[in-house]
């Protein structure tokens, strides 16, 4: 959204700091410049002292000469602004510091305040709809927290204040929407807002009201219950009186089903002269008589006066008969065209606040990618507005992106002839023609359509000089912003609009007869209006074709663009026009994005793809965005802008890459990008794993080209970066493997494995490792093969598929030994030992872990060593050998004190289990709760479930059955979320105990059966036996058949004996009583 229409500087603070001059983004990559500018902007139009600036830039690490360094920052900012075309005097020196003036500039914060003030006035006058629209526009200016990603200590109060401002504005807007009865859209908006800020009561109350008035009483009540439970669990408080009162009204059905009508403004002392009613989208010309004061006595209404038919030239091509959708965009265009006025008439500006500027020409610009229907939209509105422009409707296709664009001189000559100027009277020079053109239009109401414009220079001479005319420009980039144009961007069709267009062209029966084929067809078209029109026209011309046949032909990517041609229409030609209009760097970037084919991407990916500096790569990205070959899809959770290439544009760019680039150049681009991704992912891996631990990485195969310099600085929040880039990382592994870059593929897969495990992204884990495994096997890379087998084995263990994990891990162990990699062999062996433990082979597990430790110590992998020690201790706890477990757990805790990340996070849970085994429940509970808080903060979803398990066990041992039931319910829920059946089985077992103690043995019986079934499916015989022993005990409590109970005990004894483990047999007392397990 443009803040200014005259090309002045725009400063956007509500989100990441962004500066635009003349509509183009001004990159400021140096942190000190962003800090200095942010400080000046927060005190705009006020002097900021040198000390304040130094504190804002360097905080506690001041340079030796802060005044001089501040002067350097200001000088650099002035230079950057001057090069971008900003007016002089933007930053002025005013002792004792500097002042940034907003004269001729705009701040989004200032615009928000103006819009909010205007909304307050409109709401007070009863104009609710206008007030809601103003607040919606104000809220749309937020792209994130104030100066997101550029944090400074001194800015914290302003950040908090603006967050509060946003919440308050959102609440005011929601109240107006409720008053207007617009519940459907409000429900979706408030649902997202409540999820984002779950502890705010007012938005929750507004959402409950909207749900109730939409006929969704049950959902409104459920929303209250969810909030009450959340407040109780997290804050220990009950909902406030407003929320409770609303809940009671909904329960009783006493909440009014409709909003109260707006209050009437007080009547004036005497009626003023009536003003014209709100104009239709394109009203006829008005006269002085339209505003004359009527006679005191009302007269019978006269029949409406129709506007006279247009008499001037009409050069408009025919409209599209199958025009679909675009209601909002058409309304905006019509609103702009309605601002044209009769010569001599004094009109208000669009906001109705002041007379329009003298000579202001209403200009609208339709901007979009090729094939989005810009011309169709402009002509659709123009034909509807013809009566409002009786002196003519001029149209010209400027062919801006073609090889032979229409020069302004030629366009003016055509227009002058249509306006009645004889050929010999048309002046020769551009300036003279433009002057004659403006003179002819000065007293006329003429609509001018300038189609397919390339630049402001091409359309400037074609602009009229008075506000009696109106102009619509269509272009693939914004070229009319310097003319105060109102911009609309049609974009892609919604699925419903695309289907409607197809049905209008082919007839409604064909899509209705083949709905699945129709949906598939529209997916292949990417909902691009031009593509849908071409497919519809081909189907209309071939009535014997089924939609399924057409969809099958389009399914082949290699021939899809060939299929999307009909008569003079072709998607390939449309995209080619935009492609030819961009520079070499932008073309190269588009081709390489097509090679990489990420689902979307951020700025960091461009430098390695281009092998260019970040500034050059950013310019190429911006050029692609400006030309609408790349779309901006929003800001991700890491604060990065994300972009997307439309599927049909990607196919075109892939064709260009195949024709103009060698396989080696494409391969090198993928290699550089994968190397950059490895560099970034390493940072996240180190944060999670505490260092370069638990991953076997390539050595000789490790790419040396790469990329920290090309890619730029590491991300500020590596874990959020990983979450945002997860699909891109998966695509990079796939592409690296496909291009034979086996070292890059397995290195990236290996470094991401810890991240996949922590976040529970098992599908991505499987995909990356399988692609990389094929690549390393094809290259004969033994270490890489072993590493990927290890990763897949770990994945099966994480999914608790022990039988599938063991052969992979044993193969990995052998392959590492053959490659003389003792460290990799130790990592594989420790995982095989985990499977041994779950399968009840405790002696073998303990022996294998003991064998791992020397190699892990020699390799310096402290996290893996701590894990082995912790698993050993947990196994002994499982066997109720608390004394034997303690030294292992204490050594593990000692090691992890030196670490950070997931290892340190999970280390809190094992000592808690030890304390619980010692009966020190208060200390154990405190330790578990610290572990739970840390796991939540770290996003370790698996550790959260284990913490709930331990807390539930403590509640059981205290006899707090209700508390145990709640905690263990959460444990089971978390286990299902992360798909951990072993944790789920343990949670169900303990939950059965809680239910049994609350007098519900039937529920306990069902839960034990489910736990037993999971344990049996997992191949965990000891856990299965534990369930059978408990089942027998429940039978006895219920007064069941003792013979059945004895049979269950015998079945449990057999399961334990089948493990061949003496330790397993000793873990259960002779009477078969099952203790509450210390670990799942």
N, C-alpha and C positions, 0 to 999 in steps of 0.2 A: 504494500500500500504506500503510495507516494504521499508524503506529508506536505510538500510544496508543489505548486504547479508552474513556478517561474524559473526553475532551475537553480534556486539558491541552495546553500548547504542544508542538509538534513542530518540531525543527530538523533540516533535511536538508542536510548538508554534502557528501555524496558525489555531486557533480554541481553544477549551479548552485545557489546558496544559496536555500533555500526555507523559509519559516516558515508554519506552520499553527496556528491557534488554533481549538479547537472544530470541527475538521475543515475549516475554510475557510482558503483561502490568504490570507496577509497580504502585500500587495505592498509592497516597499521599493524604490522606483525611484531614490532619491537615492544616488549612488555613495558618499558619505562615510558614510551610515548603514550601507550594506552592508559597507564596509571596517571600520567600528567593530564591528559585530555579528560579522563574521567573526573579528576578532581576539579578541573576548571568548569566542566559541564554541570557538576552538582552545585556549583556556586555561580551559575551563569548570570551575567550582568552585575556581578559583584567582584570586588577586588579580592584576589586570593594571595596571601602573603607568600614570600619565598619559603618561609619556614613551613607553612601549611603544605605547599607543593612538595617540598623535600620529604616531609613526613608521609605524604600520600604515595610518593614514588618509592622511597627506600625504607620507610618505617624505621626499624631499629638499627639498620645497617647503613648509616649515612656515609656518603663519600667524604673525602678530606675537604673538598671545597664545594659544599652543596649549592651555594648561590650560583657559581659558575656552571655546575652541571645542570641546574634548573634552567639557566639561560640557554644552554645547548639544546635541551629538550624543547623549549619553546621555539627556538630558531628552527629546529628540524620540523616541528609541526607547521610553522608558518610556511616553510618551503614546500612541504607536502601539499598544503592547501593551495598555495599559489600555482603549483604545477597542475593541480586538478582543475583549476579555473575558478576557485572561490574568490570572492571579492576581497580587496585589501582591507586591513584593519579589523580582521576577525578576532585576533588576539592582540590586545594593546597593552603597553607597559604603563601601569599606574602604581606609583610607589605606595606601599612597600612591596608590590608584587606585580601581578598580571590580571587582566580581566578579559574574559571571553564574552563578546557581545552577540546577542541574538538578533540584532537588527538585520533584516534581510535573510535570516536563517530561521529554522524551525526545530524545536525539540519535541519529541513525542510526549514528554512529561507535561510540557506546557499545553500541548494540544489536548491531552486528556483532561486537564483542569478546565479548559474552555468548554469542551464538550459536556463535562459534568455540570458546569454552571448553567449552560444552555438547557440541558435536560431538566435541571431543577426548576427553571423558569417555565418550561413547557409543561412539566407535570403539574405545577401550581396552577396553570391556566386550564387544566383538564385535558391537555393534548397528550394523552398517554402514549399513543402509538408513536408520535414524533419523539417523545422523550425516550421511549424504549429504543428506538433506532439510534438516537444519539449515544446512549449508553452502550449499545452493542458495538458501535463504531469505536468508542473509547476502549472497551475491553479488548477489541481485536488488535489494538496496538501493542498489547503485551505479547512478547515472544519468549518470556521467561522472567526470572527474578531480575531486579535492577542490576545492570552491569554484570550479568552472569558470566562466569569464567574469568573475571578480572577482579578478584576479590582483594579488598584492602580493609585493614582494621578500622580506619577512620570512616569508612563508608557504611559500616554495619547499621547505625541508626537509620540512615536513609533507606537502606535495603528493607529493613523491617517496616518502616513507615509506608513504603510503596506497596509492600505485600498487603498491609492492612487496608490501604486505599483500594487495591484490587478487590479484596474481599467485600468491602463496603459497597463499591460500585456494582459488583456482581449481585449482591443482595438487593440493591435498589432496582436493578434491571429485572431480577426474577420477580419482585413484587409487582412491577408494571406488567410483565408477561402474564402473571396470574390474574391481574385485574382485567387484562384483555381477553382472557379465556383461551390463550394459545398454549394448551397443555402438552400436546404431543412433542413438539420440538423442545419445550422447556424440560420435559421429563428426561430426555436424552442428555441435555446439557447439564442438568443438576445431578444426574446419576454419576457422571464423570467427575463433577466438582466435589460431590460428597465422598467419592472414593479417594480423591486426591487429598481432601481435608476432612477425615472422618470424625474429628472431635468438635467441629463447629456445629452448633445446634440449629442455628437459623436456616442454613441451607437444607439441613435434614428436614426441618419443619416445612419449608417451602416445597420440597420434593414430596413429602407425605401429602400435602394439600393437593399438588398437581396430580398425583396418583389417584387420590380419592375422587377428585372431580373428573377424572378420566374413566371412572367406573372400576378402578382397580383397588378396592378397599382392602383386600387381602394383602396385596403388595405393600400398601401403606402401613398396615399393621406389622408386617414382617420387617419392614425397614425400621420401625420403632424398636422392635424386639432386638434386632441386630445391634442397633445403637446402644440400647440399654446394657446388653451383654458386654459390648466393647468398653463402655465407660466403666463398668464394674471391674472387668478384668485388668484393664490397663491403668485406670485412674483411681479405682476404688470409690467412685461417686455414682449417684443416680442421675438420670436426666433432669434438666431444669424445669421450672414450673411451666414455661411456655410449651415445651415439648410434651409434658405430661398432660396439660390441659387439652392440647390438640389431640393427643391419643384418646383421651376420654370422649371428646366430641365425635371422633371417627367411630369409636366403639358404639356410642349411643345413636349415631346417625344424625347428630344435631349440627354438624358442620354445614354451613350453607353450601348447596351444590353449585352455586354460580357466584361470581364476584359481584360486589356492589357496584352500581353505576357510578361514573365519575361525577364529582360535585360540579354543579353549575356555577359558572363565574357570575358575580353580581351584575345585575342589569345596569347599563349606563343611564345617566340622567335623561338623555334623549337619543334617539337612534341616529347614528352617523350615516353619511352617504354610503349606500351599499357598494361593496366591492364585487368584482367579478368572481364567480364561483371558481373553485379549483379547476384549472383547465384540464381538458382531456389531454391524452398524451401529445397530440399535435393539434392545438386549437386553431380555428380560423383567425384571420387578422381582426383586431379589435379597433374600434373607433372611439372618438370622444364621447359619443352618445352612450357608449356602454357604461360609463361611470357617472352619468348625469344623475342628479337627485330625483327620485320619482315623485310624482304628485302625492299629496297627503292621502287622498282617497285611493284605495286599491282598485285597480281596474282588472277586468277579466284577462287571464293570461293570453298573450298573443301566440299564434302558432310559431314554432321554432323557425328561425331564419337559417337556411342552409347556405354554406359557403359557396361562392360562385365556383364553377369548374375551373381548373387551371387552364391558363391560356398561353403560358410560356412554353419553351421547348422542353420536351421530356426525352432524355437520352437514356433513361433507366432500362437495362435489360429486363427480360421477364423474370418474375419471382419464381421460387421453387415451389411447385404445387404440393410436394410432400414435406413441407417444412414442419419440423417437430421440435417441441421443447423450447428452450431459450427464453422462457417467459421473463425471468429476472433481467437478463441482458437486454431484451427488447424494451422492457419498461425503462431501463436506464437510458438507452438511446433516445427513446421517445421523450423522456423528461428533458434531455439536453436540447433536442430540437425544438421543444416547446418554448425555450428561452428566446428564440428569435422573435423580434418584435417589429411592428409597423414603423416605418420611418417617422421620427418625431415623438414616438411614444416613449415614456419614461418607465422602465421596467425595474422591478426589484431583482436583486441577485438571487441565486438558487436557494439560499437559506432564508430569504425573505427579510433580511435585516437591514439592507441598505440599497440605495439605487445602484444599478449595474454600472460598471465602469464605462465611460464613454467609448464607443467604438468596439466594445467587447464582442467578439464573434463567438457564438456557441460552437464548440468543437468537441466531437466524440471520436475516440479511436478504438477500433476493434482489433485486438492483438491476439495472435495465437499461432500455433504450429500449422504447417501446411496440412490441409485436409480437415480442419476443424470446423469449417463452414462459416468463415468470417464474411465472405462476400454474400453468401446466402442470407445471413442475418442482417447485414447492412441493407440489402435490397428489400428484404421482407419489411423492415421498418420504414424504409423510404417510400415504398408503394403505399403503405398505410397513412403516410403523412403528406401525400401529394396535395390534398386540398389546402393544407396550411401554407403551401408555397406556390401560389398561383402564377408567379412570374417565371417558373421553370424549375426543372430538376436536371442538373448537369451530372454526367457520369463519364469517367475515363479510367481505363485500366493502364496504370503507369508502368506495368511490367518491371517493377523495381528489381527483382532478382534474376531476370532474364539477361541474356547477353546483349539484348538491344532495348534497354529501358527507354521510355518516352522522355525526352528532355523537356524541361519546363516551357521552353520557347514553343515547341510543337503543341503541347497541351493547351497553352494560352491561345494559340492561333485557332485551334479547333473550337474552343469555348467562345472566342470572339465572333467567329462566323455564325455559331448557333445563336448568339445574342444579337445578331443582325448587322454586324460590321462587314461591309463588303471586302472582298479579298484585297483589292488595291489599297484600301484604307487601313489595313492592319500594319502597325509599325514594324520596323525591322528588329530593333533591339529588345532584349529581355525586359529591361527596366521600363521602356516605353510601352511595351505590350501589357506589363503588369499594371501600370498606371491607368491605361485605357480600360482594362478589365475591371479594376476597382471602381473607376468612375461609372461604368455601366451598371454595376451592381449596387451603387450607393443608395438608390431609391427603389430597390426591388427586393421582393421576398423570394429568394432562390435557394434551393438546396443543392449542395455540391457533394458528390461522392467521389473520393480519390482512392481508387482501389489498388492494392498491391504496391504501396509506396515503399521506397528503399531508405530514404533519409529525410531529415528536416529540410535540407537544401533543395530537394526535389519538389517539396510541397509548399515551401514558403512563398514563392511567387504566385501560387494558385489560391492563396488565402484572400477572401474579400476583406474590405476595410471597415464595414459597418455591421452592427448587430442585427440588421434586418435579414441577413442570410445565416445559414448554418452549414457546417461541414462535418462529414463523416469520413474518416480515414481508416483504411484497413492495411495492416502490415504484419509481418512476422516478428518485428521487434518494435519497441516503443520509439516512434520517430516524431510524435506530435506533442511531447510533454512540454516543449518550450512555448506552445500555443495555449497553455492552460486547458489541455484536453482532458475530458473525463474518459477514463480507460475501462473497457470491459474485455474480459478474456473468456471466450466461450469454453475452451477445454474440451475434454472427451465427453461423450454421451454417458449417461447412466445406463445400466443394463435395460431398464424399462424403456428409456427413450430409444436406444438402439433397436430393441425389438419392435417398437411402434413404427420406426422408420422402415424397417424391413417389411413389416406387415402392410404398410401403405403402398410400397412399391410392388410387392409380389401379390398382394391380396391377402386378407386376414386368414384365409383357410389354410394356406400352406404352412406357415409357422405353427398354427394351432394343431395341425395334424402331426407335426414332427417337433414337439417342444424341445426334446433333448438335442436333436440335431441343430435346431435354431440357436440354442444357447452355445453349443460348440462352435457354430459358424461365427457368432458374434465375438466369442473369445479369440478366435483366429484373427478377426478384424481388429482386435484391441479396442473396440468401441469407438474407433475413429470414424466420424461421419462420412468422409469420402470413401473409405473402404466399405462401409455398410452400403452406401449408395451404389458402388460398383457391383458388389455381390447381388444386391437386389435387382439391379438392371439386367445382369446376366441371367438371373433366374426368371425374370419376367420375359426375357427374350427366348428362354428355353423352358417352356412349360412342361416338357417331358422329363426334366431333371428333378430328382428329389433333393431336399435340403441335405440329406445324409451324403449324397454323392458330392455335392458342392463342398461340404465340410471335409470329406475325405481328401478331396483335391487340395484343399487349403492346409491340411495337416502337415504336409511335407514342407519343412522350412526352406528347402533348397529351391522350391518352385512357387512359394507363396506369393512373392511379389509379381511373378509372371501371371499368376491367376488373378491378381488384383489389378487388372487392366480391362477396360471395356470402352469401345468407341474412342473418344478423345480423353478419357479419364484414366489416370494411372497413379497409383500411390508412389511408385518408384520415381516418376517424373516430379511429383510434388516435393518429395524429400530431397531430390537432387537439386532443386532450385535453392533450398536453404543451404545445402552442403556446399554449393558453388559460391555462396555469398559469405562464407567464413574464411578465416586465414589458415595458413598451412598448419600451424600448431594446433588449432582447434580441430581441424580435419584429422590430424594424426591421433589426437586424444580420442575422438569419437570412434575411429577405427579400432584403437586398442581397447577401448571399453567394450566394443562388440566382441573382440577376441576373448576378453576376460569374462564377459557376461555375468557380472554380479547382479543380484536382484535389485540392489540400489547401492549407492556409494557415497563416501564423504571426501572432503578435499584432499586428505592425506594420500589418497590413491593416485592422484594425478601426477605428482612429481616423478615417482619411479616409472610410471607408465610412459611418460614423455622423456625420461632421463633429463629433467630440467630442474631449475631452481624453483622453490615454492611460489615465488612471485609470478614467474612466467607461467607456471602451471595453473595458478589461480586465475590469471588473465584468460587462459584458454577455456577454463571451466565457465567463467562469466560470459565469454563469447558464445559458448554453446547454449547457455541459459538465455541470453539475449535473443538468440536466433530461434529459440523454442525447439531446438533439437534435444535439449535436456530439460527436464522439469524439476523444480525444487519441490520436494515433498514434505519438508518440515525440518524441525530440529530434533535430533535424537537425544537419548538420555545422557550422553556424554557432552551435550552442548554443541555438537557438530551439525552443520547444515547437511542434509541428505538430499541426494539427487537421484533421478531415475531416467533411464533411456527407454522410450516407448519401444515395444517389441518390434514393430514394423520398421522403425528407425534403426534398431539394432540389426535387423536382417539386411537392410540397405548398407549399413556401415560394414557389416561382415563381408558383403560382396566386394566393397571397395578395398577392404584389407586383403582379401584373396587376390585381387587384381594388381594391387600396387605395392604390397609388402612381401618380403621373403619370409619363408618359414623361420629362418634364423633370427630375423628382427622381431617377429612376434614372440618367439621363444625367449629372446633376451628380455623383452618387456615383461613377460610373465615372471621370469626369474627375478628381475629387480623388484617387482611388486611383492612377490612372495618373500624375498629377503627383508623388505621393509616391514611386512606383516610380522615376520619372525622377531624383528627387533622390538616392535611394539608389544607383541604377545609375551615376549620374555619378561617385560616389566610387570605385566599382570601375573605371570607365572611366579615370579619372584615374590610378589606381594602375597599370593595365596600360599605358596609352598615354603616361604621363608628363605629362599635362595635357589641356586641352581641344583635342585634336589629331585630325586625320584623319577628322573627322566633320562633315558639314554639318548644322547644327541649325536648327530653326525659329526665327524671330525674332518677327514680328508674330503668328504663330500660336501662339507658345509660351505655354502656360497660365500665367496669373498666380495662379490660385487654388491654391495648393497646398501646400502641404503639408508644408514642413519642420516647422512648429509642430504640425500635427495628427499627423504621423507620428512625431515624436520625434527623438532623436539618431541620427546615422548609425551604421551597423553597425560593430562593433569590427573585424571582419575582412571587408572588402567582397567579396573574392573568394569566401570561403566563403558569404557571404550570397548572392552571385550563383548559386553552384552549388546552394544550397538552393532558391532562388526561380526558377530558370530556367523551369520549367513555368508558374509563376504569371505571370511576365513575358510569356511567349508568349500565355497566355490574356488578359492585360490588353490587349495589342496587338489581339488579335482582337475583344475586346469594345468597345474604343475605336473601332475601325474600324466595327463593326456599329452603333454608336450615332451615327455621323456625326462623331466627334471626330477629324477627320483630322490636326489639328496634334498632338494627344496621341499618336496612333497612330504617325506617322512619327518624332516626336521620340524616343519610347521605343525604336522599332526601330533608329533610327540610333545611339543611345547604347549599345545592346547589341551592335552589330555587331562591335566590337573584341573583346568578351568571347566572342562566338560563335566568332570566328576563332581566338583564342588557345587555346580549349578544344576546338576541332574540332567544335562543335555545329552542323553544317551544316543539319540538318533544321529546327532552330529558327530559324536564320538565314533559310532559305527561307520558312518559314511566316509569320514576322513581317513580312517585307518584301512578300510577296505580298498579305497582308491590308491592310497600310498603303498599298500602291500602288493597290489598288482604291479605298480611301477618298480619297486625294489626287486621283486622277483624277476621281472622282465630284464632288469639290468644286471642280475646276478649279484646284487648287493646283499652280502650275508648278514652284516650287522643291522642294516636297515630292515631286512626280513625278520630278524630276531626281535628287533624293537617293536615292529608292528604286531607280531604275534603276541608279544608281551602286552601291548596295549589292548588288543582284542580279548586276551584272556582276562585282563583286569576288568574289562567291560562286562564280560559274562559274570565275573564275581560280583560286580556292582549290581547286576540284575539278578543275582542269586541263582544263576544257572551253573551250578558247580560242576555237574557232569560234563557240560560243554566247555567249561573253562580249563579243566585239568589237561586234556591233550594239547591244547594250544600253548599253555604255559610250559608243559614239559618239552614241546618242540622248541619253544623259545629258549629254554634252559640249555638244551643240546646245541642249538645254533650259536648261542653266546660262547659256550665252551669251545666249540670248533673254531670260533673267531678269536679265541684267547682273550675274551673280554670277561674278566672275573667280576667286575662290577655289575654288568648286565646279567650275568648268570646268577648273582646273589639276589638281584631284584626279582628275577623270575622265580627263583627257589622260594623266596619269602611269600610270593603269591600262591604257589602250589601248597605251601604249608597252611595258608588260610583256608584253602579248600579242605585240607586234611582235618582241620579243626571243626569245620561245619559238618563234616561227614563222620565225626566222632572218633577219628584216629588221632587221639591227643598225643601219644608218645611220639608218633612220627612228626607231627606238627612242631612239637617242642624241640625235637632233635634237628629238624631242618632250620628252624629259626636260629638255633645256636650256631649252625654252620654258616649262616649268612653274615653274622655280626662282624667277623674279622675283615671280610672283603668290604663291607659298607664303611667300617672305620677307616680302612686304607684309602678308600675313595673319597673320604671326607664328607659323605652324605649324612649329615647329622639328622635330617628329618627322617630318612628311611631307617636309620639305626634306632631313633626314638620310637618309631612306629613298631618295629619288631619287638623292642622291649615292652612297649605298651600292650601289644597283642599277646605276648607271652604272659604278662601279668593278668590280663583280662581272661585268658584261658584258665589260669589257675583260680581266678575268682569264680569263674563258671563252675569249676570243680570244687568250690567251697574251701579251697586252700588259701586262706587269707594270709597266713604267715609266709607261705611260699611266694605269693603274688607281690607282697609289699616291696622287696628290694628291686624287682624289675620296674615297678611303677615309679618308685622314687628315683631310680636312675633315668627313666624316661622324662620325668618331670624336671630333673636337673638339666638335662640336655635342652629341653624345649624352652627353658627360661632364657636361653641365649638366642632363640629364634623368634620370628614373628610370623604372622599369617595363619593359615589354616592349622598348621602343626601346633602352634602355641594355643590356638583356639580350642582344639579338641583335647589338648593335654589336660584341660581343667576337668573333663568328665571322668577320666580314669581314676584320679585320686579321690574324686567324689564317691565313686563306687567302692573304693577301698575304705574310706571313712564309714560308708554305710555298712560294709562287711564287719567293721569293728564295733558297730552299734552307736557310733557318734553321729546321730541323725541331724542334729542342729548344724554342725559343721558341714556335713555332707550336703544338706539342703542349700546352704549358702554357696557352696562351691558349684552345685548344679545350676543355681540361678545365675551366677556369674558366667558360667559357660553358656547358658541360654541367651543371655544378653549379648555376649560376644558373638555367638553364632548368628543371631539375628542381624547384628550390625554388619557382619562379614558376608551375609548372604549364603552361609553354609546350611543349606536346607536339610541335609542329612543329619548334621549335628543337632539341629533343633529337635528333631524327632527323638534322638537318643537322650537329650536332656529331659524331655517330657517323660520318657520311660523311667529314668532314674528318680525324678520327682514323684511319679506315680507310685513307684516301689516304696519310697519313704512314707508316703501317705498310707499305704497298706500296712506297713509295719507299725505305724502309730495308731492304727484302727480308725483312721479318718476315711471311711468308705466312700462318702460322697465326694470328698476332695480327690481321692484316688480315681474314682470313676471319671471325673472331669478331666484330670491330667492324662489318663490313659486313653480316653477318647481322642484327645488332641494328638497323642502319640500315634495312634492307629491312623488318624486322618492324615498326619504328616507322612507316615510310611506309605500310604496309598498315593499321596501326591508325588513322592519321589520314586514310586514303584520299587519299594524295598520290602519284599514279602517276608524276609527273615525278621526285620524289625516289626512288621505287622503281626507275625505269629507270636512274637514275644509280648507285644502289647495286648493282643487278644487273650493270651494266657493269664496275664495279670488282671486284665479287665474282668475276666471270668471270676477271679477270686473276689474282686470288689462286688460284683453282682451277687455272688453267693452269700457274702456277708450281709448284704442289705435285704436278705430274705427272698431272693429271686433265683432259686437253684435251676429253674427251667432255662432262664437266660444264660446262666453260667454254663449249663450243659451245651447249649447251642454254640456259645463262644469257644468252648473247649474243642468241640468238633471241628469248627473252622480253623482253629490254631493247629490242630492235629493234621488236618488235610493239607494245610500249607506246608507244615514241616515234612510231611511225607513226600509231597511234590518236590520239595527242595533237596531231598536226599539227606535230611538232618535227623538221623535216628535217635540221638539222645534227646533232642527237643520233642520228637514224637513220643518217646517214652515218657517224658515229663508230663505231656498232656494225658497219656493213658493212665498214669498213676493218679493224677488229679481227677480224671473222669471217674475212676473207681471210687475215690473218696466222696465225690458228689453223689454217686449212686447210693452209697451207704447213708449219707445225710438224708437223702430223699426217701430212705426206707426201701430201696430197690433190692433186686435179687442179688444175694451175696455171691452166688455162683458166677453171675455175670461180672461182678466186681473182681472176683478172683481171676476170671479169664482175662480181664483187662490188664491186671497186674502181670499175669503171665506173658501177655503180649508185649508189655513194656520191658519185662526182664529179657525176653528174646531179642528185642530190638537193641538193647544195650549190649547183650552178649555178642550180637552179630557184628559189632564194631571191632571185636577182638582187642579192645582196650581195657586193661586192668584199671586205669584211672577212671574211665567212664563208669565201670561197675562200682567203684568205690565212692563215686559222687552221690549215690543215692543211699540213704540209710536203709537198714534191713526191713523196716516196717513200711517202706514204699511211700512215705510222706514226702510231698514235693514242697520245697521251700520256694519263697519268692526269689526269682533269679536276680542276681546282681547285674548281669549284662544280658542283652537280648539274645 
